[in-house]
Amino acid sequence: MKYDVVKVKITNRCNRSCSFCVFNNNDKDLDVKEFKRMTDIIKNIEFEKFHINGR
């Protein structure tokens, strides 16, 4: 299966406080060990675009 986009959020931090948002009042960052685990999985799938976002 080929995916259009693979997205990785390196942080849940946000400078807004929208009450409806799942990331409201969340300061969790993706640790290096978890990021490595994700990239090990991602390198085995086919995709068009790779997005990394966060603060």
PDBQT receptor file of N, H, CA, C and O in Angstrom, charges set to zero:
ATOM      1  N   MET A   1       0.842  -1.182   0.000  1.00  0.00    +0.000 N 
ATOM      2  CA  MET A   1       0.000   0.000   0.000  1.00  0.00    +0.000 C 
ATOM      3  C   MET A   1       0.885   1.243   0.000  1.00  0.00    +0.000 C 
ATOM      4  O   MET A   1       1.875   1.303   0.729  1.00  0.00    +0.000 OA
ATOM      5  N   LYS A   2       0.533   2.222  -0.807  1.00  0.00    +0.000 N 
ATOM      6  H   LYS A   2      -0.271   2.172  -1.399  1.00  0.00    +0.000 HD
ATOM      7  CA  LYS A   2       1.272   3.479  -0.882  1.00  0.00    +0.000 C 
ATOM      8  C   LYS A   2       0.441   4.595  -0.243  1.00  0.00    +0.000 C 
ATOM      9  O   LYS A   2      -0.746   4.739  -0.533  1.00  0.00    +0.000 OA
ATOM     10  N   TYR A   3       1.076   5.376   0.624  1.00  0.00    +0.000 N 
ATOM     11  H   TYR A   3       2.041   5.259   0.859  1.00  0.00    +0.000 HD
ATOM     12  CA  TYR A   3       0.417   6.482   1.309  1.00  0.00    +0.000 C 
ATOM     13  C   TYR A   3       0.768   7.797   0.626  1.00  0.00    +0.000 C 
ATOM     14  O   TYR A   3       1.861   7.952   0.080  1.00  0.00    +0.000 OA
ATOM     15  N   ASP A   4      -0.171   8.746   0.661  1.00  0.00    +0.000 N 
ATOM     16  H   ASP A   4      -1.058   8.620   1.104  1.00  0.00    +0.000 HD
ATOM     17  CA  ASP A   4       0.097  10.075   0.118  1.00  0.00    +0.000 C 
ATOM     18  C   ASP A   4       1.081  10.837   1.004  1.00  0.00    +0.000 C 
ATOM     19  O   ASP A   4       2.074  11.388   0.528  1.00  0.00    +0.000 OA
ATOM     20  N   VAL A   5       0.784  10.855   2.293  1.00  0.00    +0.000 N 
ATOM     21  H   VAL A   5      -0.023  10.408   2.680  1.00  0.00    +0.000 HD
ATOM     22  CA  VAL A   5       1.580  11.644   3.229  1.00  0.00    +0.000 C 
ATOM     23  C   VAL A   5       1.801  10.858   4.517  1.00  0.00    +0.000 C 
ATOM     24  O   VAL A   5       0.887  10.212   5.029  1.00  0.00    +0.000 OA
ATOM     25  N   VAL A   6       3.015  10.922   5.026  1.00  0.00    +0.000 N 
ATOM     26  H   VAL A   6       3.757  11.446   4.610  1.00  0.00    +0.000 HD
ATOM     27  CA  VAL A   6       3.336  10.410   6.358  1.00  0.00    +0.000 C 
ATOM     28  C   VAL A   6       3.671  11.625   7.202  1.00  0.00    +0.000 C 
ATOM     29  O   VAL A   6       4.508  12.437   6.809  1.00  0.00    +0.000 OA
ATOM     30  N   LYS A   7       3.021  11.768   8.373  1.00  0.00    +0.000 N 
ATOM     31  H   LYS A   7       2.340  11.108   8.693  1.00  0.00    +0.000 HD
ATOM     32  CA  LYS A   7       3.244  12.925   9.235  1.00  0.00    +0.000 C 
ATOM     33  C   LYS A   7       3.760  12.488  10.592  1.00  0.00    +0.000 C 
ATOM     34  O   LYS A   7       3.287  11.509  11.170  1.00  0.00    +0.000 OA
ATOM     35  N   VAL A   8       4.738  13.231  11.090  1.00  0.00    +0.000 N 
ATOM     36  H   VAL A   8       5.122  14.026  10.621  1.00  0.00    +0.000 HD
ATOM     37  CA  VAL A   8       5.285  12.998  12.415  1.00  0.00    +0.000 C 
ATOM     38  C   VAL A   8       5.257  14.319  13.167  1.00  0.00    +0.000 C 
ATOM     39  O   VAL A   8       5.804  15.317  12.696  1.00  0.00    +0.000 OA
ATOM     40  N   LYS A   9       4.625  14.330  14.331  1.00  0.00    +0.000 N 
ATOM     41  H   LYS A   9       4.181  13.520  14.714  1.00  0.00    +0.000 HD
ATOM     42  CA  LYS A   9       4.625  15.518  15.186  1.00  0.00    +0.000 C 
ATOM     43  C   LYS A   9       5.698  15.320  16.244  1.00  0.00    +0.000 C 
ATOM     44  O   LYS A   9       5.624  14.391  17.047  1.00  0.00    +0.000 OA
ATOM     45  N   ILE A  10       6.695  16.196  16.242  1.00  0.00    +0.000 N 
ATOM     46  H   ILE A  10       6.755  16.951  15.590  1.00  0.00    +0.000 HD
ATOM     47  CA  ILE A  10       7.775  16.054  17.211  1.00  0.00    +0.000 C 
ATOM     48  C   ILE A  10       7.441  16.686  18.554  1.00  0.00    +0.000 C 
ATOM     49  O   ILE A  10       8.160  16.486  19.534  1.00  0.00    +0.000 OA
ATOM     50  N   THR A  11       6.355  17.447  18.604  1.00  0.00    +0.000 N 
ATOM     51  H   THR A  11       5.772  17.610  17.809  1.00  0.00    +0.000 HD
ATOM     52  CA  THR A  11       5.908  18.035  19.868  1.00  0.00    +0.000 C 
ATOM     53  C   THR A  11       4.400  18.263  19.828  1.00  0.00    +0.000 C 
ATOM     54  O   THR A  11       3.805  18.412  18.761  1.00  0.00    +0.000 OA
ATOM     55  N   ASN A  12       3.808  18.287  20.992  1.00  0.00    +0.000 N 
ATOM     56  H   ASN A  12       4.291  18.166  21.860  1.00  0.00    +0.000 HD
ATOM     57  CA  ASN A  12       2.394  18.647  21.123  1.00  0.00    +0.000 C 
ATOM     58  C   ASN A  12       2.254  20.070  21.654  1.00  0.00    +0.000 C 
ATOM     59  O   ASN A  12       1.145  20.528  21.930  1.00  0.00    +0.000 OA
ATOM     60  N   ARG A  13       3.367  20.760  21.792  1.00  0.00    +0.000 N 
ATOM     61  H   ARG A  13       4.267  20.388  21.568  1.00  0.00    +0.000 HD
ATOM     62  CA  ARG A  13       3.334  22.127  22.318  1.00  0.00    +0.000 C 
ATOM     63  C   ARG A  13       2.648  23.062  21.328  1.00  0.00    +0.000 C 
ATOM     64  O   ARG A  13       2.759  22.894  20.113  1.00  0.00    +0.000 OA
ATOM     65  N   CYS A  14       1.954  24.027  21.855  1.00  0.00    +0.000 N 
ATOM     66  H   CYS A  14       1.864  24.164  22.842  1.00  0.00    +0.000 HD
ATOM     67  CA  CYS A  14       1.270  25.013  21.026  1.00  0.00    +0.000 C 
ATOM     68  C   CYS A  14       1.129  26.299  21.815  1.00  0.00    +0.000 C 
ATOM     69  O   CYS A  14       0.922  26.261  23.028  1.00  0.00    +0.000 OA
ATOM     70  N   ASN A  15       1.238  27.430  21.152  1.00  0.00    +0.000 N 
ATOM     71  H   ASN A  15       1.407  27.461  20.166  1.00  0.00    +0.000 HD
ATOM     72  CA  ASN A  15       1.108  28.710  21.852  1.00  0.00    +0.000 C 
ATOM     73  C   ASN A  15      -0.327  29.222  21.866  1.00  0.00    +0.000 C 
ATOM     74  O   ASN A  15      -0.586  30.346  22.297  1.00  0.00    +0.000 OA
ATOM     75  N   ARG A  16      -1.245  28.409  21.400  1.00  0.00    +0.000 N 
ATOM     76  H   ARG A  16      -1.034  27.496  21.050  1.00  0.00    +0.000 HD
ATOM     77  CA  ARG A  16      -2.672  28.751  21.466  1.00  0.00    +0.000 C 
ATOM     78  C   ARG A  16      -3.311  27.909  22.559  1.00  0.00    +0.000 C 
ATOM     79  O   ARG A  16      -2.696  26.962  23.049  1.00  0.00    +0.000 OA
ATOM     80  N   SER A  17      -4.527  28.240  22.945  1.00  0.00    +0.000 N 
ATOM     81  H   SER A  17      -5.027  29.009  22.548  1.00  0.00    +0.000 HD
ATOM     82  CA  SER A  17      -5.206  27.449  23.984  1.00  0.00    +0.000 C 
ATOM     83  C   SER A  17      -6.659  27.211  23.584  1.00  0.00    +0.000 C 
ATOM     84  O   SER A  17      -7.578  27.500  24.352  1.00  0.00    +0.000 OA
ATOM     85  N   CYS A  18      -6.856  26.694  22.403  1.00  0.00    +0.000 N 
ATOM     86  H   CYS A  18      -6.110  26.460  21.780  1.00  0.00    +0.000 HD
ATOM     87  CA  CYS A  18      -8.200  26.409  21.904  1.00  0.00    +0.000 C 
ATOM     88  C   CYS A  18      -8.827  25.288  22.732  1.00  0.00    +0.000 C 
ATOM     89  O   CYS A  18      -8.268  24.194  22.817  1.00  0.00    +0.000 OA
ATOM     90  N   SER A  19      -9.959  25.547  23.329  1.00  0.00    +0.000 N 
ATOM     91  H   SER A  19     -10.413  26.436  23.260  1.00  0.00    +0.000 HD
ATOM     92  CA  SER A  19     -10.576  24.579  24.240  1.00  0.00    +0.000 C 
ATOM     93  C   SER A  19     -10.980  23.276  23.550  1.00  0.00    +0.000 C 
ATOM     94  O   SER A  19     -11.095  22.246  24.214  1.00  0.00    +0.000 OA
ATOM     95  N   PHE A  20     -11.194  23.299  22.247  1.00  0.00    +0.000 N 
ATOM     96  H   PHE A  20     -11.100  24.136  21.708  1.00  0.00    +0.000 HD
ATOM     97  CA  PHE A  20     -11.621  22.109  21.516  1.00  0.00    +0.000 C 
ATOM     98  C   PHE A  20     -10.458  21.245  21.033  1.00  0.00    +0.000 C 
ATOM     99  O   PHE A  20     -10.675  20.147  20.523  1.00  0.00    +0.000 OA
ATOM    100  N   CYS A  21      -9.237  21.726  21.188  1.00  0.00    +0.000 N 
ATOM    101  H   CYS A  21      -9.061  22.619  21.603  1.00  0.00    +0.000 HD
ATOM    102  CA  CYS A  21      -8.071  21.052  20.618  1.00  0.00    +0.000 C 
ATOM    103  C   CYS A  21      -7.541  19.962  21.544  1.00  0.00    +0.000 C 
ATOM    104  O   CYS A  21      -7.471  20.144  22.759  1.00  0.00    +0.000 OA
ATOM    105  N   VAL A  22      -7.171  18.834  20.957  1.00  0.00    +0.000 N 
ATOM    106  H   VAL A  22      -7.228  18.686  19.970  1.00  0.00    +0.000 HD
ATOM    107  CA  VAL A  22      -6.625  17.718  21.719  1.00  0.00    +0.000 C 
ATOM    108  C   VAL A  22      -5.270  18.066  22.346  1.00  0.00    +0.000 C 
ATOM    109  O   VAL A  22      -4.867  17.416  23.311  1.00  0.00    +0.000 OA
ATOM    110  N   PHE A  23      -4.563  19.063  21.828  1.00  0.00    +0.000 N 
ATOM    111  H   PHE A  23      -4.891  19.591  21.044  1.00  0.00    +0.000 HD
ATOM    112  CA  PHE A  23      -3.244  19.436  22.340  1.00  0.00    +0.000 C 
ATOM    113  C   PHE A  23      -3.282  20.603  23.324  1.00  0.00    +0.000 C 
ATOM    114  O   PHE A  23      -2.231  21.085  23.746  1.00  0.00    +0.000 OA
ATOM    115  N   ASN A  24      -4.446  21.050  23.685  1.00  0.00    +0.000 N 
ATOM    116  H   ASN A  24      -5.299  20.658  23.343  1.00  0.00    +0.000 HD
ATOM    117  CA  ASN A  24      -4.586  22.153  24.634  1.00  0.00    +0.000 C 
ATOM    118  C   ASN A  24      -3.952  21.767  25.974  1.00  0.00    +0.000 C 
ATOM    119  O   ASN A  24      -4.238  20.703  26.522  1.00  0.00    +0.000 OA
ATOM    120  N   ASN A  25      -3.106  22.627  26.484  1.00  0.00    +0.000 N 
ATOM    121  H   ASN A  25      -2.873  23.492  26.039  1.00  0.00    +0.000 HD
ATOM    122  CA  ASN A  25      -2.414  22.415  27.766  1.00  0.00    +0.000 C 
ATOM    123  C   ASN A  25      -1.566  21.147  27.783  1.00  0.00    +0.000 C 
ATOM    124  O   ASN A  25      -1.511  20.450  28.796  1.00  0.00    +0.000 OA
ATOM    125  N   ASN A  26      -0.930  20.857  26.705  1.00  0.00    +0.000 N 
ATOM    126  H   ASN A  26      -0.975  21.423  25.882  1.00  0.00    +0.000 HD
ATOM    127  CA  ASN A  26      -0.088  19.668  26.616  1.00  0.00    +0.000 C 
ATOM    128  C   ASN A  26       1.329  20.112  26.261  1.00  0.00    +0.000 C 
ATOM    129  O   ASN A  26       1.517  20.860  25.301  1.00  0.00    +0.000 OA
ATOM    130  N   ASP A  27       2.309  19.670  27.008  1.00  0.00    +0.000 N 
ATOM    131  H   ASP A  27       2.157  19.062  27.787  1.00  0.00    +0.000 HD
ATOM    132  CA  ASP A  27       3.704  20.064  26.775  1.00  0.00    +0.000 C 
ATOM    133  C   ASP A  27       4.586  18.886  26.404  1.00  0.00    +0.000 C 
ATOM    134  O   ASP A  27       5.801  18.948  26.589  1.00  0.00    +0.000 OA
ATOM    135  N   LYS A  28       4.014  17.837  25.896  1.00  0.00    +0.000 N 
ATOM    136  H   LYS A  28       3.027  17.787  25.746  1.00  0.00    +0.000 HD
ATOM    137  CA  LYS A  28       4.790  16.624  25.642  1.00  0.00    +0.000 C 
ATOM    138  C   LYS A  28       5.565  16.719  24.328  1.00  0.00    +0.000 C 
ATOM    139  O   LYS A  28       5.017  17.085  23.288  1.00  0.00    +0.000 OA
ATOM    140  N   ASP A  29       6.859  16.379  24.402  1.00  0.00    +0.000 N 
ATOM    141  H   ASP A  29       7.305  16.082  25.247  1.00  0.00    +0.000 HD
ATOM    142  CA  ASP A  29       7.716  16.301  23.218  1.00  0.00    +0.000 C 
ATOM    143  C   ASP A  29       7.988  14.835  22.902  1.00  0.00    +0.000 C 
ATOM    144  O   ASP A  29       7.977  13.983  23.790  1.00  0.00    +0.000 OA
ATOM    145  N   LEU A  30       8.226  14.561  21.656  1.00  0.00    +0.000 N 
ATOM    146  H   LEU A  30       8.235  15.254  20.934  1.00  0.00    +0.000 HD
ATOM    147  CA  LEU A  30       8.595  13.214  21.226  1.00  0.00    +0.000 C 
ATOM    148  C   LEU A  30      10.060  12.991  21.590  1.00  0.00    +0.000 C 
ATOM    149  O   LEU A  30      10.927  13.761  21.177  1.00  0.00    +0.000 OA
ATOM    150  N   ASP A  31      10.338  11.941  22.360  1.00  0.00    +0.000 N 
ATOM    151  H   ASP A  31       9.633  11.315  22.695  1.00  0.00    +0.000 HD
ATOM    152  CA  ASP A  31      11.738  11.706  22.722  1.00  0.00    +0.000 C 
ATOM    153  C   ASP A  31      12.480  11.017  21.579  1.00  0.00    +0.000 C 
ATOM    154  O   ASP A  31      11.866  10.442  20.680  1.00  0.00    +0.000 OA
ATOM    155  N   VAL A  32      13.797  11.085  21.629  1.00  0.00    +0.000 N 
ATOM    156  H   VAL A  32      14.295  11.552  22.359  1.00  0.00    +0.000 HD
ATOM    157  CA  VAL A  32      14.650  10.590  20.548  1.00  0.00    +0.000 C 
ATOM    158  C   VAL A  32      14.444   9.094  20.314  1.00  0.00    +0.000 C 
ATOM    159  O   VAL A  32      14.430   8.644  19.168  1.00  0.00    +0.000 OA
ATOM    160  N   LYS A  33      14.288   8.335  21.372  1.00  0.00    +0.000 N 
ATOM    161  H   LYS A  33      14.300   8.700  22.303  1.00  0.00    +0.000 HD
ATOM    162  CA  LYS A  33      14.082   6.885  21.256  1.00  0.00    +0.000 C 
ATOM    163  C   LYS A  33      12.791   6.567  20.485  1.00  0.00    +0.000 C 
ATOM    164  O   LYS A  33      12.774   5.689  19.622  1.00  0.00    +0.000 OA
ATOM    165  N   GLU A  34      11.731   7.281  20.804  1.00  0.00    +0.000 N 
ATOM    166  H   GLU A  34      11.745   7.994  21.505  1.00  0.00    +0.000 HD
ATOM    167  CA  GLU A  34      10.453   7.075  20.114  1.00  0.00    +0.000 C 
ATOM    168  C   GLU A  34      10.534   7.535  18.657  1.00  0.00    +0.000 C 
ATOM    169  O   GLU A  34       9.976   6.887  17.772  1.00  0.00    +0.000 OA
ATOM    170  N   PHE A  35      11.224   8.648  18.404  1.00  0.00    +0.000 N 
ATOM    171  H   PHE A  35      11.678   9.175  19.123  1.00  0.00    +0.000 HD
ATOM    172  CA  PHE A  35      11.403   9.131  17.036  1.00  0.00    +0.000 C 
ATOM    173  C   PHE A  35      12.162   8.096  16.200  1.00  0.00    +0.000 C 
ATOM    174  O   PHE A  35      11.802   7.843  15.050  1.00  0.00    +0.000 OA
ATOM    175  N   LYS A  36      13.192   7.508  16.767  1.00  0.00    +0.000 N 
ATOM    176  H   LYS A  36      13.484   7.714  17.701  1.00  0.00    +0.000 HD
ATOM    177  CA  LYS A  36      13.964   6.465  16.084  1.00  0.00    +0.000 C 
ATOM    178  C   LYS A  36      13.073   5.264  15.752  1.00  0.00    +0.000 C 
ATOM    179  O   LYS A  36      13.141   4.711  14.654  1.00  0.00    +0.000 OA
ATOM    180  N   ARG A  37      12.239   4.871  16.719  1.00  0.00    +0.000 N 
ATOM    181  H   ARG A  37      12.184   5.319  17.611  1.00  0.00    +0.000 HD
ATOM    182  CA  ARG A  37      11.323   3.747  16.495  1.00  0.00    +0.000 C 
ATOM    183  C   ARG A  37      10.372   4.049  15.346  1.00  0.00    +0.000 C 
ATOM    184  O   ARG A  37      10.108   3.184  14.511  1.00  0.00    +0.000 OA
ATOM    185  N   MET A  38       9.856   5.280  15.300  1.00  0.00    +0.000 N 
ATOM    186  H   MET A  38      10.071   5.983  15.978  1.00  0.00    +0.000 HD
ATOM    187  CA  MET A  38       8.947   5.680  14.232  1.00  0.00    +0.000 C 
ATOM    188  C   MET A  38       9.646   5.686  12.880  1.00  0.00    +0.000 C 
ATOM    189  O   MET A  38       9.074   5.228  11.891  1.00  0.00    +0.000 OA
ATOM    190  N   THR A  39      10.866   6.195  12.820  1.00  0.00    +0.000 N 
ATOM    191  H   THR A  39      11.331   6.567  13.624  1.00  0.00    +0.000 HD
ATOM    192  CA  THR A  39      11.574   6.226  11.534  1.00  0.00    +0.000 C 
ATOM    193  C   THR A  39      11.920   4.814  11.051  1.00  0.00    +0.000 C 
ATOM    194  O   THR A  39      11.951   4.561   9.847  1.00  0.00    +0.000 OA
ATOM    195  N   ASP A  40      12.177   3.906  11.975  1.00  0.00    +0.000 N 
ATOM    196  H   ASP A  40      12.152   4.112  12.953  1.00  0.00    +0.000 HD
ATOM    197  CA  ASP A  40      12.409   2.514  11.591  1.00  0.00    +0.000 C 
ATOM    198  C   ASP A  40      11.169   1.908  10.934  1.00  0.00    +0.000 C 
ATOM    199  O   ASP A  40      11.284   1.117   9.998  1.00  0.00    +0.000 OA
ATOM    200  N   ILE A  41      10.011   2.269  11.413  1.00  0.00    +0.000 N 
ATOM    201  H   ILE A  41       9.917   2.912  12.173  1.00  0.00    +0.000 HD
ATOM    202  CA  ILE A  41       8.749   1.791  10.821  1.00  0.00    +0.000 C 
ATOM    203  C   ILE A  41       8.497   2.472   9.485  1.00  0.00    +0.000 C 
ATOM    204  O   ILE A  41       8.157   1.815   8.501  1.00  0.00    +0.000 OA
ATOM    205  N   ILE A  42       8.665   3.793   9.451  1.00  0.00    +0.000 N 
ATOM    206  H   ILE A  42       8.942   4.327  10.251  1.00  0.00    +0.000 HD
ATOM    207  CA  ILE A  42       8.371   4.587   8.252  1.00  0.00    +0.000 C 
ATOM    208  C   ILE A  42       9.251   4.190   7.069  1.00  0.00    +0.000 C 
ATOM    209  O   ILE A  42       8.787   4.197   5.929  1.00  0.00    +0.000 OA
ATOM    210  N   LYS A  43      10.489   3.850   7.318  1.00  0.00    +0.000 N 
ATOM    211  H   LYS A  43      10.866   3.845   8.244  1.00  0.00    +0.000 HD
ATOM    212  CA  LYS A  43      11.386   3.528   6.201  1.00  0.00    +0.000 C 
ATOM    213  C   LYS A  43      10.953   2.264   5.452  1.00  0.00    +0.000 C 
ATOM    214  O   LYS A  43      11.451   1.991   4.359  1.00  0.00    +0.000 OA
ATOM    215  N   ASN A  44      10.047   1.509   6.023  1.00  0.00    +0.000 N 
ATOM    216  H   ASN A  44       9.643   1.731   6.910  1.00  0.00    +0.000 HD
ATOM    217  CA  ASN A  44       9.562   0.285   5.386  1.00  0.00    +0.000 C 
ATOM    218  C   ASN A  44       8.234   0.449   4.652  1.00  0.00    +0.000 C 
ATOM    219  O   ASN A  44       7.679  -0.527   4.148  1.00  0.00    +0.000 OA
ATOM    220  N   ILE A  45       7.725   1.673   4.589  1.00  0.00    +0.000 N 
ATOM    221  H   ILE A  45       8.176   2.466   4.998  1.00  0.00    +0.000 HD
ATOM    222  CA  ILE A  45       6.471   1.891   3.861  1.00  0.00    +0.000 C 
ATOM    223  C   ILE A  45       6.709   2.858   2.702  1.00  0.00    +0.000 C 
ATOM    224  O   ILE A  45       7.659   3.641   2.708  1.00  0.00    +0.000 OA
ATOM    225  N   GLU A  46       5.839   2.785   1.727  1.00  0.00    +0.000 N 
ATOM    226  H   GLU A  46       5.068   2.149   1.722  1.00  0.00    +0.000 HD
ATOM    227  CA  GLU A  46       5.948   3.635   0.540  1.00  0.00    +0.000 C 
ATOM    228  C   GLU A  46       5.043   4.851   0.707  1.00  0.00    +0.000 C 
ATOM    229  O   GLU A  46       3.883   4.720   1.098  1.00  0.00    +0.000 OA
ATOM    230  N   PHE A  47       5.577   6.036   0.409  1.00  0.00    +0.000 N 
ATOM    231  H   PHE A  47       6.519   6.142   0.091  1.00  0.00    +0.000 HD
ATOM    232  CA  PHE A  47       4.796   7.264   0.542  1.00  0.00    +0.000 C 
ATOM    233  C   PHE A  47       5.318   8.330  -0.408  1.00  0.00    +0.000 C 
ATOM    234  O   PHE A  47       6.441   8.249  -0.905  1.00  0.00    +0.000 OA
ATOM    235  N   GLU A  48       4.476   9.335  -0.651  1.00  0.00    +0.000 N 
ATOM    236  H   GLU A  48       3.563   9.401  -0.248  1.00  0.00    +0.000 HD
ATOM    237  CA  GLU A  48       4.813  10.451  -1.529  1.00  0.00    +0.000 C 
ATOM    238  C   GLU A  48       5.522  11.573  -0.792  1.00  0.00    +0.000 C 
ATOM    239  O   GLU A  48       6.543  12.076  -1.260  1.00  0.00    +0.000 OA
ATOM    240  N   LYS A  49       4.985  11.972   0.369  1.00  0.00    +0.000 N 
ATOM    241  H   LYS A  49       4.156  11.563   0.750  1.00  0.00    +0.000 HD
ATOM    242  CA  LYS A  49       5.505  13.126   1.119  1.00  0.00    +0.000 C 
ATOM    243  C   LYS A  49       5.718  12.746   2.565  1.00  0.00    +0.000 C 
ATOM    244  O   LYS A  49       5.015  11.895   3.109  1.00  0.00    +0.000 OA
ATOM    245  N   PHE A  50       6.700  13.387   3.185  1.00  0.00    +0.000 N 
ATOM    246  H   PHE A  50       7.271  14.079   2.743  1.00  0.00    +0.000 HD
ATOM    247  CA  PHE A  50       7.001  13.176   4.586  1.00  0.00    +0.000 C 
ATOM    248  C   PHE A  50       6.980  14.520   5.288  1.00  0.00    +0.000 C 
ATOM    249  O   PHE A  50       7.777  15.397   4.955  1.00  0.00    +0.000 OA
ATOM    250  N   HIS A  51       6.079  14.709   6.263  1.00  0.00    +0.000 N 
ATOM    251  H   HIS A  51       5.431  13.996   6.534  1.00  0.00    +0.000 HD
ATOM    252  CA  HIS A  51       5.959  15.964   6.982  1.00  0.00    +0.000 C 
ATOM    253  C   HIS A  51       6.406  15.748   8.425  1.00  0.00    +0.000 C 
ATOM    254  O   HIS A  51       5.951  14.818   9.090  1.00  0.00    +0.000 OA
ATOM    255  N   ILE A  52       7.295  16.610   8.902  1.00  0.00    +0.000 N 
ATOM    256  H   ILE A  52       7.664  17.366   8.362  1.00  0.00    +0.000 HD
ATOM    257  CA  ILE A  52       7.654  16.670  10.305  1.00  0.00    +0.000 C 
ATOM    258  C   ILE A  52       7.237  18.048  10.771  1.00  0.00    +0.000 C 
ATOM    259  O   ILE A  52       7.633  19.055  10.184  1.00  0.00    +0.000 OA
ATOM    260  N   ASN A  53       6.440  18.095  11.823  1.00  0.00    +0.000 N 
ATOM    261  H   ASN A  53       6.119  17.277  12.300  1.00  0.00    +0.000 HD
ATOM    262  CA  ASN A  53       6.060  19.413  12.329  1.00  0.00    +0.000 C 
ATOM    263  C   ASN A  53       6.068  19.431  13.839  1.00  0.00    +0.000 C 
ATOM    264  O   ASN A  53       6.098  18.394  14.501  1.00  0.00    +0.000 OA
ATOM    265  N   GLY A  54       6.041  20.614  14.351  1.00  0.00    +0.000 N 
ATOM    266  H   GLY A  54       6.016  21.457  13.813  1.00  0.00    +0.000 HD
ATOM    267  CA  GLY A  54       6.077  20.851  15.781  1.00  0.00    +0.000 C 
ATOM    268  C   GLY A  54       6.646  22.228  16.024  1.00  0.00    +0.000 C 
ATOM    269  O   GLY A  54       6.953  22.956  15.080  1.00  0.00    +0.000 OA
ATOM    270  N   ARG A  55       6.782  22.568  17.217  1.00  0.00    +0.000 N 
ATOM    271  H   ARG A  55       6.533  21.977  17.984  1.00  0.00    +0.000 HD
ATOM    272  CA  ARG A  55       7.216  23.906  17.583  1.00  0.00    +0.000 C 
ATOM    273  C   ARG A  55       8.692  24.040  17.623  1.00  0.00    +0.000 C 
ATOM    274  O   ARG A  55       9.206  25.119  17.918  1.00  0.00    +0.000 OA
TER     275      ARG A  55
